[in-house]
Amino acid sequence: MKNKRTFYSIITILIALEIFLFSNISSPIGKEIGINFATIYHFGIFFMFTFFLSLSLLKKGKIRNKEILIILLISLIYAVSDEFHQLFVQGRFATIWDVLVDFAGSLCSIIFIKILKKFNKF
């Protein structure tokens, strides 16, 4: 169990680093073809961030409401800090919309984990 938690923690850190590095890109792609890849990316990457963060914090396979609140708070703080970071990157700007999409990805991740736990698939 400890080896799994360590693995999940490493994956969480790698995802956090990837979010930070992608925030350094001066202009996002996808606008020229009409698909908003940024919104898809924000939702998906925060879904994965919260998913692996949750797995790294699980104790004996249980997740309580208090832990869920802490996980969501960590995810929200990271989403806000990511947008703040983008204020200092040329060609980027911070938006509340991105934070909301990030948080929606995090919420869906928690719901997904709860569903998996309900059906004993996790």
Backbone as JSON Lines, residues from 0, in Angstrom:
{"i":0,"aa":"M","n":[0.82,-1.2,0.0],"ca":[0.0,0.0,0.0],"c":[0.87,1.26,0.0]}
{"i":1,"aa":"K","n":[1.95,1.25,0.78],"ca":[2.83,2.41,0.84],"c":[3.49,2.65,-0.51]}
{"i":2,"aa":"N","n":[3.88,1.58,-1.2],"ca":[4.48,1.74,-2.53],"c":[3.5,2.35,-3.52]}
{"i":3,"aa":"K","n":[2.23,1.96,-3.43],"ca":[1.21,2.53,-4.3],"c":[1.03,4.02,-4.0]}
{"i":4,"aa":"R","n":[0.96,4.36,-2.72],"ca":[0.78,5.77,-2.34],"c":[1.97,6.61,-2.8]}
{"i":5,"aa":"T","n":[3.16,6.06,-2.71],"ca":[4.35,6.77,-3.19],"c":[4.27,6.97,-4.69]}
{"i":6,"aa":"F","n":[3.88,5.93,-5.41],"ca":[3.73,6.02,-6.87],"c":[2.7,7.09,-7.23]}
{"i":7,"aa":"Y","n":[1.54,7.07,-6.56],"ca":[0.49,8.04,-6.84],"c":[0.94,9.47,-6.49]}
{"i":8,"aa":"S","n":[1.73,9.6,-5.44],"ca":[2.27,10.92,-5.07],"c":[3.21,11.44,-6.15]}
{"i":9,"aa":"I","n":[4.04,10.57,-6.68],"ca":[4.97,10.96,-7.75],"c":[4.19,11.38,-9.0]}
{"i":10,"aa":"I","n":[3.15,10.63,-9.35],"ca":[2.32,10.98,-10.51],"c":[1.65,12.35,-10.28]}
{"i":11,"aa":"T","n":[1.16,12.59,-9.06],"ca":[0.54,13.87,-8.73],"c":[1.52,15.01,-8.91]}
{"i":12,"aa":"I","n":[2.74,14.84,-8.43],"ca":[3.77,15.88,-8.56],"c":[4.12,16.1,-10.03]}
{"i":13,"aa":"L","n":[4.22,15.03,-10.8],"ca":[4.52,15.17,-12.23],"c":[3.41,15.93,-12.96]}
{"i":14,"aa":"I","n":[2.17,15.65,-12.61],"ca":[1.04,16.37,-13.23],"c":[1.09,17.84,-12.84]}
{"i":15,"aa":"A","n":[1.39,18.12,-11.57],"ca":[1.49,19.51,-11.11],"c":[2.6,20.24,-11.88]}
{"i":16,"aa":"L","n":[3.72,19.57,-12.08],"ca":[4.81,20.17,-12.86],"c":[4.41,20.41,-14.31]}
{"i":17,"aa":"E","n":[3.69,19.48,-14.87],"ca":[3.22,19.62,-16.26],"c":[2.28,20.81,-16.38]}
{"i":18,"aa":"I","n":[1.39,20.99,-15.42],"ca":[0.49,22.14,-15.42],"c":[1.31,23.43,-15.38]}
{"i":19,"aa":"F","n":[2.29,23.48,-14.5],"ca":[3.13,24.66,-14.38],"c":[3.89,24.93,-15.69]}
{"i":20,"aa":"L","n":[4.46,23.89,-16.28],"ca":[5.23,24.07,-17.52],"c":[4.34,24.51,-18.68]}
{"i":21,"aa":"F","n":[3.15,23.93,-18.8],"ca":[2.24,24.34,-19.87],"c":[1.75,25.78,-19.67]}
{"i":22,"aa":"S","n":[1.72,26.23,-18.42],"ca":[1.33,27.61,-18.16],"c":[2.38,28.6,-18.64]}
{"i":23,"aa":"N","n":[3.58,28.12,-18.88],"ca":[4.66,28.98,-19.38],"c":[4.61,29.17,-20.88]}
{"i":24,"aa":"I","n":[3.79,28.4,-21.59],"ca":[3.67,28.55,-23.03],"c":[2.94,29.85,-23.31]}
{"i":25,"aa":"S","n":[3.51,30.67,-24.16],"ca":[2.98,32.02,-24.34],"c":[1.64,32.09,-25.05]}
{"i":26,"aa":"S","n":[1.36,31.19,-25.96],"ca":[0.04,31.26,-26.61],"c":[-0.51,29.85,-26.8]}
{"i":27,"aa":"P","n":[-1.69,29.59,-26.25],"ca":[-2.3,28.27,-26.38],"c":[-2.69,27.97,-27.82]}
{"i":28,"aa":"I","n":[-2.72,26.67,-28.15],"ca":[-3.07,26.24,-29.5],"c":[-4.56,25.93,-29.59]}
{"i":29,"aa":"G","n":[-5.05,25.79,-30.81],"ca":[-6.41,25.32,-31.03],"c":[-7.4,26.38,-31.42]}
{"i":30,"aa":"K","n":[-7.12,27.64,-31.17],"ca":[-8.08,28.69,-31.49],"c":[-8.28,28.84,-33.0]}
{"i":31,"aa":"E","n":[-7.24,28.53,-33.75],"ca":[-7.33,28.73,-35.2],"c":[-8.28,27.75,-35.89]}
{"i":32,"aa":"I","n":[-8.64,26.66,-35.25],"ca":[-9.55,25.7,-35.88],"c":[-10.9,25.65,-35.19]}
{"i":33,"aa":"G","n":[-11.13,26.54,-34.25],"ca":[-12.44,26.66,-33.63],"c":[-12.7,25.71,-32.47]}
{"i":34,"aa":"I","n":[-11.75,24.89,-32.11],"ca":[-11.92,23.98,-30.98],"c":[-11.17,24.57,-29.8]}
{"i":35,"aa":"N","n":[-11.84,24.67,-28.67],"ca":[-11.19,25.23,-27.5],"c":[-10.5,24.12,-26.72]}
{"i":36,"aa":"F","n":[-9.3,23.79,-27.17],"ca":[-8.53,22.74,-26.5],"c":[-8.15,23.14,-25.08]}
{"i":37,"aa":"A","n":[-8.05,24.43,-24.83],"ca":[-7.67,24.89,-23.49],"c":[-8.69,24.46,-22.45]}
{"i":38,"aa":"T","n":[-9.96,24.57,-22.77],"ca":[-11.01,24.16,-21.83],"c":[-10.96,22.65,-21.6]}
{"i":39,"aa":"I","n":[-10.8,21.9,-22.67],"ca":[-10.69,20.44,-22.55],"c":[-9.47,20.07,-21.72]}
{"i":40,"aa":"Y","n":[-8.36,20.74,-22.0],"ca":[-7.13,20.49,-21.25],"c":[-7.31,20.81,-19.76]}
{"i":41,"aa":"H","n":[-7.86,21.97,-19.45],"ca":[-8.05,22.37,-18.06],"c":[-8.89,21.33,-17.3]}
{"i":42,"aa":"F","n":[-10.0,20.92,-17.9],"ca":[-10.87,19.94,-17.24],"c":[-10.12,18.62,-17.04]}
{"i":43,"aa":"G","n":[-9.51,18.13,-18.09],"ca":[-8.85,16.82,-18.04],"c":[-7.66,16.78,-17.11]}
{"i":44,"aa":"I","n":[-6.82,17.81,-17.16],"ca":[-5.61,17.78,-16.34],"c":[-5.94,17.91,-14.86]}
{"i":45,"aa":"F","n":[-6.96,18.69,-14.52],"ca":[-7.33,18.79,-13.11],"c":[-8.13,17.57,-12.65]}
{"i":46,"aa":"F","n":[-8.82,16.9,-13.57],"ca":[-9.43,15.61,-13.24],"c":[-8.33,14.65,-12.82]}
{"i":47,"aa":"M","n":[-7.26,14.56,-13.62],"ca":[-6.16,13.64,-13.31],"c":[-5.4,14.07,-12.06]}
{"i":48,"aa":"F","n":[-5.16,15.38,-11.92],"ca":[-4.45,15.87,-10.75],"c":[-5.2,15.47,-9.47]}
{"i":49,"aa":"T","n":[-6.49,15.72,-9.44],"ca":[-7.29,15.4,-8.26],"c":[-7.41,13.9,-8.05]}
{"i":50,"aa":"F","n":[-7.53,13.15,-9.13],"ca":[-7.62,11.69,-9.04],"c":[-6.38,11.11,-8.37]}
{"i":51,"aa":"F","n":[-5.2,11.48,-8.86],"ca":[-3.98,10.92,-8.29],"c":[-3.66,11.51,-6.92]}
{"i":52,"aa":"L","n":[-4.03,12.76,-6.69],"ca":[-3.9,13.34,-5.36],"c":[-4.75,12.55,-4.37]}
{"i":53,"aa":"S","n":[-5.97,12.22,-4.76],"ca":[-6.86,11.44,-3.9],"c":[-6.27,10.07,-3.6]}
{"i":54,"aa":"L","n":[-5.76,9.41,-4.63],"ca":[-5.17,8.08,-4.43],"c":[-3.95,8.15,-3.51]}
{"i":55,"aa":"S","n":[-3.18,9.22,-3.62],"ca":[-1.98,9.33,-2.8],"c":[-2.33,9.61,-1.33]}
{"i":56,"aa":"L","n":[-3.52,10.13,-1.07],"ca":[-3.9,10.46,0.3],"c":[-4.83,9.43,0.95]}
{"i":57,"aa":"L","n":[-5.29,8.46,0.18],"ca":[-6.19,7.45,0.74],"c":[-5.48,6.61,1.8]}
{"i":58,"aa":"K","n":[-6.19,6.36,2.89],"ca":[-5.66,5.5,3.94],"c":[-6.55,4.27,4.03]}
{"i":59,"aa":"K","n":[-5.96,3.13,3.81],"ca":[-6.67,1.85,3.86],"c":[-7.88,1.84,2.93]}
{"i":60,"aa":"G","n":[-7.74,2.5,1.79],"ca":[-8.79,2.48,0.78],"c":[-10.03,3.28,1.1]}
{"i":61,"aa":"K","n":[-9.98,4.08,2.16],"ca":[-11.16,4.87,2.56],"c":[-10.93,6.34,2.26]}
{"i":62,"aa":"I","n":[-12.0,7.0,1.9],"ca":[-11.95,8.44,1.69],"c":[-13.16,9.05,2.39]}
{"i":63,"aa":"R","n":[-12.88,9.91,3.37],"ca":[-13.94,10.53,4.15],"c":[-14.23,11.92,3.61]}
{"i":64,"aa":"N","n":[-15.36,12.47,4.04],"ca":[-15.77,13.8,3.58],"c":[-14.75,14.88,3.92]}
{"i":65,"aa":"K","n":[-14.14,14.78,5.09],"ca":[-13.12,15.75,5.49],"c":[-11.94,15.7,4.52]}
{"i":66,"aa":"E","n":[-11.53,14.5,4.15],"ca":[-10.43,14.34,3.2],"c":[-10.82,14.86,1.82]}
{"i":67,"aa":"I","n":[-12.06,14.65,1.43],"ca":[-12.53,15.16,0.13],"c":[-12.45,16.68,0.11]}
{"i":68,"aa":"L","n":[-12.88,17.32,1.19],"ca":[-12.81,18.78,1.26],"c":[-11.37,19.27,1.17]}
{"i":69,"aa":"I","n":[-10.46,18.59,1.84],"ca":[-9.04,18.97,1.79],"c":[-8.49,18.8,0.38]}
{"i":70,"aa":"I","n":[-8.83,17.69,-0.26],"ca":[-8.37,17.42,-1.63],"c":[-8.9,18.48,-2.58]}
{"i":71,"aa":"L","n":[-10.19,18.8,-2.46],"ca":[-10.78,19.82,-3.34],"c":[-10.18,21.2,-3.06]}
{"i":72,"aa":"L","n":[-9.88,21.49,-1.81],"ca":[-9.26,22.77,-1.47],"c":[-7.85,22.86,-2.07]}
{"i":73,"aa":"I","n":[-7.08,21.79,-1.97],"ca":[-5.74,21.76,-2.57],"c":[-5.84,21.97,-4.07]}
{"i":74,"aa":"S","n":[-6.77,21.29,-4.72],"ca":[-6.96,21.42,-6.16],"c":[-7.37,22.84,-6.54]}
{"i":75,"aa":"L","n":[-8.27,23.43,-5.77],"ca":[-8.71,24.79,-6.05],"c":[-7.57,25.79,-5.87]}
{"i":76,"aa":"I","n":[-6.81,25.63,-4.82],"ca":[-5.66,26.53,-4.58],"c":[-4.66,26.4,-5.72]}
{"i":77,"aa":"Y","n":[-4.43,25.19,-6.19],"ca":[-3.48,25.01,-7.3],"c":[-4.03,25.63,-8.58]}
{"i":78,"aa":"A","n":[-5.33,25.51,-8.8],"ca":[-5.95,26.12,-9.99],"c":[-5.81,27.64,-9.95]}
{"i":79,"aa":"V","n":[-6.08,28.24,-8.8],"ca":[-5.96,29.69,-8.66],"c":[-4.5,30.11,-8.82]}
{"i":80,"aa":"S","n":[-3.58,29.36,-8.22],"ca":[-2.16,29.72,-8.34],"c":[-1.67,29.58,-9.78]}
{"i":81,"aa":"D","n":[-2.21,28.63,-10.52],"ca":[-1.86,28.47,-11.93],"c":[-2.3,29.69,-12.73]}
{"i":82,"aa":"E","n":[-3.51,30.16,-12.48],"ca":[-3.99,31.35,-13.18],"c":[-3.19,32.59,-12.77]}
{"i":83,"aa":"F","n":[-2.83,32.69,-11.51],"ca":[-2.01,33.8,-11.04],"c":[-0.65,33.77,-11.75]}
{"i":84,"aa":"H","n":[-0.08,32.59,-11.85],"ca":[1.21,32.42,-12.55],"c":[1.12,32.91,-13.99]}
{"i":85,"aa":"Q","n":[-0.01,32.66,-14.65],"ca":[-0.16,33.05,-16.04],"c":[-0.18,34.58,-16.22]}
{"i":86,"aa":"L","n":[-0.46,35.32,-15.17],"ca":[-0.41,36.78,-15.25],"c":[0.99,37.29,-15.59]}
{"i":87,"aa":"F","n":[1.99,36.47,-15.29],"ca":[3.38,36.87,-15.49],"c":[4.0,36.26,-16.75]}
{"i":88,"aa":"V","n":[3.18,35.57,-17.54],"ca":[3.67,34.95,-18.78],"c":[3.17,35.8,-19.95]}
{"i":89,"aa":"Q","n":[4.11,36.21,-20.78],"ca":[3.75,37.05,-21.93],"c":[2.78,36.3,-22.84]}
{"i":90,"aa":"G","n":[1.71,37.0,-23.22],"ca":[0.7,36.41,-24.1],"c":[-0.36,35.6,-23.37]}
{"i":91,"aa":"R","n":[-0.27,35.48,-22.05],"ca":[-1.26,34.73,-21.27],"c":[-1.96,35.66,-20.32]}
{"i":92,"aa":"F","n":[-3.11,35.23,-19.83],"ca":[-3.85,36.01,-18.85],"c":[-4.64,35.04,-17.98]}
{"i":93,"aa":"A","n":[-5.07,35.52,-16.84],"ca":[-5.82,34.7,-15.9],"c":[-7.31,34.91,-16.12]}
{"i":94,"aa":"T","n":[-8.08,33.82,-16.0],"ca":[-9.54,33.92,-16.1],"c":[-10.21,33.1,-15.01]}
{"i":95,"aa":"I","n":[-11.31,33.62,-14.54],"ca":[-12.14,32.87,-13.58],"c":[-12.69,31.61,-14.25]}
{"i":96,"aa":"W","n":[-13.01,31.71,-15.54],"ca":[-13.55,30.57,-16.28],"c":[-12.62,29.36,-16.18]}
{"i":97,"aa":"D","n":[-11.32,29.59,-16.36],"ca":[-10.36,28.48,-16.27],"c":[-10.37,27.85,-14.88]}
{"i":98,"aa":"V","n":[-10.46,28.68,-13.85],"ca":[-10.52,28.14,-12.48],"c":[-11.78,27.31,-12.3]}
{"i":99,"aa":"L","n":[-12.91,27.79,-12.83],"ca":[-14.17,27.04,-12.73],"c":[-14.09,25.71,-13.47]}
{"i":100,"aa":"V","n":[-13.48,25.72,-14.64],"ca":[-13.33,24.47,-15.41],"c":[-12.39,23.52,-14.67]}
{"i":101,"aa":"D","n":[-11.3,24.06,-14.13],"ca":[-10.38,23.23,-13.33],"c":[-11.11,22.59,-12.16]}
{"i":102,"aa":"F","n":[-11.9,23.38,-11.46],"ca":[-12.62,22.87,-10.29],"c":[-13.68,21.86,-10.71]}
{"i":103,"aa":"A","n":[-14.32,22.08,-11.86],"ca":[-15.29,21.09,-12.36],"c":[-14.6,19.76,-12.63]}
{"i":104,"aa":"G","n":[-13.4,19.81,-13.2],"ca":[-12.63,18.58,-13.42],"c":[-12.31,17.89,-12.11]}
{"i":105,"aa":"S","n":[-11.97,18.67,-11.1],"ca":[-11.66,18.12,-9.78],"c":[-12.9,17.48,-9.15]}
{"i":106,"aa":"L","n":[-14.03,18.17,-9.23],"ca":[-15.28,17.61,-8.68],"c":[-15.66,16.3,-9.39]}
{"i":107,"aa":"C","n":[-15.55,16.28,-10.69],"ca":[-15.88,15.06,-11.44],"c":[-14.94,13.92,-11.07]}
{"i":108,"aa":"S","n":[-13.7,14.24,-10.79],"ca":[-12.75,13.22,-10.37],"c":[-13.18,12.6,-9.04]}
{"i":109,"aa":"I","n":[-13.6,13.43,-8.1],"ca":[-14.07,12.93,-6.8],"c":[-15.33,12.07,-6.98]}
{"i":110,"aa":"I","n":[-16.24,12.52,-7.82],"ca":[-17.46,11.75,-8.1],"c":[-17.09,10.4,-8.71]}
{"i":111,"aa":"F","n":[-16.14,10.41,-9.65],"ca":[-15.67,9.18,-10.29],"c":[-15.1,8.21,-9.25]}
{"i":112,"aa":"I","n":[-14.29,8.72,-8.34],"ca":[-13.72,7.88,-7.28],"c":[-14.82,7.3,-6.39]}
{"i":113,"aa":"K","n":[-15.81,8.14,-6.04],"ca":[-16.92,7.65,-5.21],"c":[-17.7,6.55,-5.92]}
{"i":114,"aa":"I","n":[-17.91,6.7,-7.23],"ca":[-18.62,5.67,-8.0],"c":[-17.8,4.38,-8.02]}
{"i":115,"aa":"L","n":[-16.5,4.5,-8.27],"ca":[-15.64,3.3,-8.26],"c":[-15.67,2.61,-6.92]}
{"i":116,"aa":"K","n":[-15.62,3.37,-5.84],"ca":[-15.65,2.8,-4.5],"c":[-16.98,2.11,-4.23]}
{"i":117,"aa":"K","n":[-18.07,2.7,-4.72],"ca":[-19.4,2.13,-4.49],"c":[-19.5,0.73,-5.12]}
{"i":118,"aa":"F","n":[-18.89,0.56,-6.27],"ca":[-18.95,-0.71,-6.96],"c":[-17.73,-1.6,-6.7]}
{"i":119,"aa":"N","n":[-16.97,-1.24,-5.66],"ca":[-15.8,-1.99,-5.25],"c":[-14.8,-2.24,-6.4]}
{"i":120,"aa":"K","n":[-14.66,-1.26,-7.26],"ca":[-13.72,-1.38,-8.37],"c":[-12.42,-0.65,-8.06]}
{"i":121,"aa":"F","n":[-12.29,-0.25,-6.8],"ca":[-11.18,0.64,-6.46],"c":[-10.65,0.29,-5.1]}
